[in-house]
Amino acid sequence: MLKAKDIMTEDVLTVNRNAPLYDAIQMLVEHEITGLPVVDDGGAMVGVISEKDMLKELYDVDERDGRVEDFMTRVVTTFNHDDSVLEVCNCFIRSPFRRVPILDNGKVVGIISRADIINYILRLKKSDTPQGAAAGGM
């Protein structure tokens, strides 16, 4: 059984819940990403901050000193690093989001996106073809 840890991206940027919102916005812009897992001081995941969450800042112009935790989404779908990739895939089929954090003991150890699964499907297909098998497959 293919597990989440087998295809997840391990180098995941996170942001502390107490960080200024504008630090998180800067991280998204600099790294060309659409969201960040939010962690507490001990590194445990406590939410996610996305572009959509950040749009709320427009309504709170007077609150420009806001912290990430003031805007983040607190209820987040996550998976354990030992969960099946099929479970993650089924989640993507049923849900509008494009990526999910992967946890180990409550801490972020990776992230899986729809694109990660699609790339894996493509690699499987290439390894099944004579040309892919000749090239070493996966």
C-alpha positions as a printed Julia matrix, in Angstrom:
138×3 Matrix{Float64}:
   0.0    0.0     0.0
   1.37   3.36   -1.06
   1.53   5.7     1.93
   1.36   9.48    2.16
   5.0    9.63    3.22
   5.98   7.97   -0.07
   4.87  10.89   -2.25
   4.59  13.9     0.08
   6.73  16.98   -0.28
   8.83  17.13    2.88
  10.22  20.65    2.88
   7.09  22.47    3.99
   7.06  26.12    4.91
   5.07  26.85    8.06
   4.2   30.02    9.9
   3.79  30.57   13.63
   0.3   31.46   14.84
   1.67  34.61   16.51
   3.44  35.9    13.4
   2.17  39.15   11.9
  -0.26  38.5     9.05
   1.93  40.52    6.7
   4.84  38.12    7.31
   2.64  35.26    6.11
   1.49  37.27    3.09
   5.12  37.99    2.24
   5.95  34.26    2.45
   3.14  33.37    0.04
   4.23  36.01   -2.45
   7.96  35.17   -2.25
   7.46  31.41   -2.56
   4.54  31.59   -5.02
   2.32  29.36   -2.87
  -1.33  29.7    -1.89
  -1.33  28.7     1.76
   0.72  27.76    4.81
   0.25  25.36    7.72
   0.11  27.32   10.98
   1.98  25.96   13.99
   2.23  26.83   17.67
   5.47  27.47   19.56
   5.96  23.71   20.03
   5.59  23.02   16.31
   2.15  21.43   16.52
  -0.24  22.26   13.7
  -3.09  24.55   14.76
  -4.53  25.68   11.43
  -3.91  26.86    7.89
  -3.67  30.35    6.46
  -4.61  30.65    2.79
  -4.95  33.39    0.23
  -8.69  33.25    0.83
  -8.18  33.79    4.57
  -5.89  36.72    3.84
  -8.52  38.44    1.7
 -10.36  39.14    4.97
  -7.65  41.71    5.7
  -9.29  44.04    3.22
 -12.28  44.27    5.58
 -10.04  44.9     8.59
  -7.95  47.75    7.27
  -7.79  49.24   10.76
  -6.41  45.96   12.12
  -3.19  45.98   10.12
  -1.31  44.61   13.15
  -3.32  41.35   13.01
  -1.67  38.04   13.75
  -1.92  34.92   11.61
  -4.18  33.27   14.2
  -6.72  36.09   13.76
  -7.27  35.06   10.11
  -6.36  31.36    9.87
  -8.73  28.46    9.32
  -8.74  26.36   12.47
 -10.55  23.23   11.29
  -8.27  21.59    8.74
  -8.34  18.24    6.99
  -5.01  16.48    7.54
  -3.6   13.02    7.06
  -1.05  10.96    8.94
   2.19  10.12    7.18
   1.23   6.41    7.26
  -2.24   6.94    5.71
  -2.95   5.51    2.28
  -2.49   7.74   -0.76
  -5.88   6.39   -1.91
  -7.46   8.01    1.16
  -5.84  11.32    0.26
  -6.96  10.95   -3.37
 -10.55  10.25   -2.3
 -10.45  13.37   -0.13
  -9.38  15.48   -3.12
 -12.17  14.01   -5.23
 -14.8   14.96   -2.62
 -13.33  18.31   -1.5
 -12.5   21.66   -3.12
  -9.01  22.05   -1.65
  -5.86  21.32   -3.58
  -3.44  20.23   -0.89
  -3.45  18.67    2.57
  -0.89  18.76    5.37
   0.67  15.45    6.38
   1.31  15.01   10.1
   3.31  12.78   12.4
   2.38  13.09   16.07
   0.56  16.37   15.39
   3.51  18.03   13.66
   3.71  18.91    9.98
   6.12  16.57    8.19
   4.9   17.07    4.63
   2.21  18.17    2.26
   0.45  16.42   -0.62
  -1.16  18.3    -3.47
  -3.46  17.15   -6.24
  -0.52  17.68   -8.58
   1.64  15.29   -6.51
  -0.9   12.5    -7.02
  -1.34  13.29  -10.7
   2.45  13.22  -11.2
   2.55   9.84   -9.42
  -0.19   8.52  -11.75
   1.85   9.68  -14.75
   5.0    7.99  -13.41
   3.0    4.76  -12.96
   1.74   4.95  -16.53
   5.23   5.57  -17.89
   6.63   2.62  -15.95
   3.92   0.36  -17.45
   4.84   1.18  -21.05
   7.73  -0.59  -22.84
   9.48   2.75  -23.31
   9.08   3.6   -19.6
  10.22   0.15  -18.54
  13.3    0.4   -20.78
  14.16   3.75  -19.23
  14.03   2.31  -15.74
  10.41   3.18  -14.89
  10.15   4.66  -11.43
